[in-house]
Structure formats: C-alpha cells, structure tokens
C-alpha cells in the first residue's frame, strides 16, 4: 500500500469516527484540518522540531521573548480593537 493510500485510509477512518462521535458535525475542510493536526506530514513535523530547537537555543542564549500581554495589546491595537 502506498503512503497516499495509507493516509487516505487513515483520514477516512478518522472522519468516520469523528462523525459518529455525536459531536457537532464539522465541514470536510475542518475534518481534514483536525486530522492533519493529529497526523502531521514528515515535512511539517521536521519544520516544527527545527523551530522548537531554535527557540530553545534562543532561550539558552538569554532571549526571553515578549510577554503575552504585551503581544496581545499590540495585536488589539493593530486590528483596531483598542483595549
């Protein structure tokens, strides 16, 4: 079985279980997004691991980032929501 066939079978199984769960019915796009979160591609997983490694290295070098409250304030101002 090819990788594409395996992924299609995995998605189909996931979608059937999700739809049978009684939870609100998501769209096909939402189902795929939910499945992809639980089943990232090898490329996506490698990119995520590289980003984490970079963030850890930055932290070890003293970069503590920006406080979440400050970031959310900037975002609210940027999109015009004020406080």
N, C-alpha and C positions, 0 to 999 in steps of 0.2 A: 504494500500500500504506500502511495506517495505521501510526502509531507502535506501537500494540499488536501488530499483525500482525508488524511488523519485530522487535519484542522477543521475541515468541513464537518466531519463526523462529530468531533468534539463540540463544535459550535451548535450543531443540531441537537445533540444530547442536552447541552446546557440550556438552549432555548426551550426545549420541551419541558424540562424540569422546572424552569422559571415560570413558564406559562401555566403549569399545573399546580404551582405553589399556592395559588389563591391571592397572591399579591397583585396590586394594580398592574394592568397589562401595559408593558412598555411598547414603544414603537420598535420596528426592526432595527433602526439605527441605534436606539438606546440599548436594545438587547446585544447588538454587536459591541458597543462601547463597554458594556458591563462584562461581556465575555473577554474582550481584549485586555481589560484591567486585570482579570484573573489569569490570563494566558498571554502575556506579552511575547512579542516576537523576540528571537535571539538578538536581533539588532537593537531593539528598544531596551531590552534588559542590559545589554552591554553599555549602551549610552547612559542609562540610569546609574549603573555601577561606576562608570567613569566620572559622572557628575558628583556622586557621593564621595568618591575618593578625593576629588578636587576640593570639595567643601571641607572634608576632614583635614586635608593638608593646609588649607587656608586657616582653619580654626587653630591648628597646632602652631601656625606662624603668627597668631595673635589676632586674626580677623574675626571679630565677634558679630559681624553683620550689622543690621539695623533693627532696632526694636519694632515688634509687630505693630504696636500702637502708632508709632511714627509712620510706618508704611501705610497703614490703613487711613491715617489722616491725610497723607499725600494723595492717595488714591481717591478719597472722597472729594478733595479739592480739585483734582484733575478732571473728574467726571461731573463736577458741579453739584455735589450733594451737600456741600458745606459740612457742618458738624453733625 
